Amino acid sequence: MKWLFVAVFLVGSMICLSVNTFAVHRSRRMVGGSLVTTPVPWQAMVFLSENILDGGFAGGALIAPRWVLTAGRNLFVRKSREHSRGEAPLIPKVYLGISRRAEAGPATEVAVEKVFLHPGFQNQTTWDDDLALIQLKEPVIFTNTVFPIPLPERGEDLAEKEGQRGIITGWGWGVHLTPSEHLKFLSLAVVSVCGGDKKLCTEPSRYDEDVCFGDAGGALAFLDPETGRVYAGGILSNDKACGAGKRAVYTKVSAYLPWIQSVMRGDSDRFSSLRTSIMKDMLEKQP
């Protein structure tokens, strides 16, 4: 029943955003977007500070009982590659099950154990590998308002083709340079040219609505047209579009499944090499 609820939410969201009269009169935050009317159970707030100069806050996606996936740059006070290179990522606060920013408090906070920054994030000259995993101290108890969004299954990318629409949610900035007090969502279409196989891009809506500062780390959720399955196809990296006609850039989750799964398994270089050694030894001994 939980996944039925999510499917209904996504379909309803896409229908809602196609109605002209509603879109013309909506408030212009995120920039644009619509207030969520039901909780988005996988949406996380990744919080460093209320003040953007001290790191601000952003989005994330609950993907397992103890794991939140977000953008790597959300773990730094100064977000540019120039200022994050060589710096240790910060431990953020994480809040789950909230729609309004005012709900971020002790009752909705989940304690963080450790953060894992993708090893390539600080080594590139662009925003490649902009991913981080946040490990929680205790498994989250799933409810109707807090439960994870699945990762894509191998080969599942039909919903990510050009023209297909995904849903992105966040508390990002609006035209008045202030974050939204209430969680908002947008339905945005995928565009084909996006600078490599490890990225997804979306274009602004026909009303020039788009993601903006503070939305990074949120999941671009897709509804697979063949199976009806909902999954996180991308994690928002470049959230500077802000209704200026620019494309929003997402880290493509399917391209990073091996890294995500290795971190969640608790792998290390030592375990990896030991596993390889044991496997080779058995293969050599098998007649």
Sequence and secondary structure as in RCSB ss.txt:
>XXXX:A:sequence
MKWLFVAVFLVGSMICLSVNTFAVHRSRRMVGGSLVTTPVPWQAMVFLSENILDGGFAGGALIAPRWVLTAGRNL
FVRKSREHSRGEAPLIPKVYLGISRRAEAGPATEVAVEKVFLHPGFQNQTTWDDDLALIQLKEPVIFTNTVFPIP
LPERGEDLAEKEGQRGIITGWGWGVHLTPSEHLKFLSLAVVSVCGGDKKLCTEPSRYDEDVCFGDAGGALAFLDP
ETGRVYAGGILSNDKACGAGKRAVYTKVSAYLPWIQSVMRGDSDRFSSLRTSIMKDMLEKQP
>XXXX:A:secstr
 HHHHHHHHHHHHHHHTT HHHHHHS  BSSS EE SS  TTEEEEES SSGGGT EEEEEEEETTEEEE GGGG
SSS SHHHHTT      EEEES SBGGG STTTEE EEEEEE TTTTTSSSSTT  EEEEESS     SS     
   TT  GGGSTT EEEEEE  BBTTS B SB EEEEEEEES  SSTTEEEEE  TT     TT TT EEEEE T
TT  EEEEEEEEE   TTSS  EEEEEGGGGHHHHHHHHHT  HHHHHHHHHHHHHHHHH  
